[in-house]
Amino acid sequence: MLTLGVNIDHVATIRQARRTVEPDPVAAAVLAEMGGADGITIHLREDRRHIQDRDARLLRQTVRTHLNLEMAPTEEMIAIALDIKPDYVTLVPERREEVTTEGGIDIVGNLDRFSSVVDRLQSAGIPVSWFIDADPDQIHASAKTGAKFIELHTGKYAEASGEIDRDRELEILKNGCELAVSLGLRVNAGHGLTYWNVYPVACIPNMEELNIGHTIISRAVFVGLERAVREMKLAMRGEF
């Protein structure tokens, strides 16, 4: 059954805009779970632009579903993950000047180093997911690292301007998911998904979880977080 991981980074973005104490990402996680979230996702960035170390530690103690920690594969972040032990980590590329993660990480060009990162984390009981484009070479390389999961980057699909382009990108995601499963990988997806484009991705066979944040938090401004999460679950079933 397809599940929903709710990314609450942008709750922290609002808080950090004023360097104050509200809104609280921990409270947001509680409300998201009450609305039906199957997991909570946070990205602890190197520049700490939204989620802070304290948030990650408190969420590790309070999240009742599962906590997915997105992070760059750096020594600093590996040490934090080994300390707080999230339910799994998703390793992502990170550039300080980007507004949000702009594409998948390059496994092919970093295979030896990234295999070592996977071994360190998974030896400590933390399953690893790679955030990658649905490129066959990257999928094969992800499997070679020994990671348990991949998360397919859905940005190109979400940004496609017309039906033909959107259908082409959807087919690439379907083929990527099929290949990954054949290699023994479990498959999640996310980036740019909204209430209006999520259903076709949700229908991809063997997809396990969609990680969605911005559109849910945006809708929550108007209707509340619990309702926004419930409505995303409906949208994933084609009922919104």
Disulfide bonds with the S-S distance in Angstrom:
none
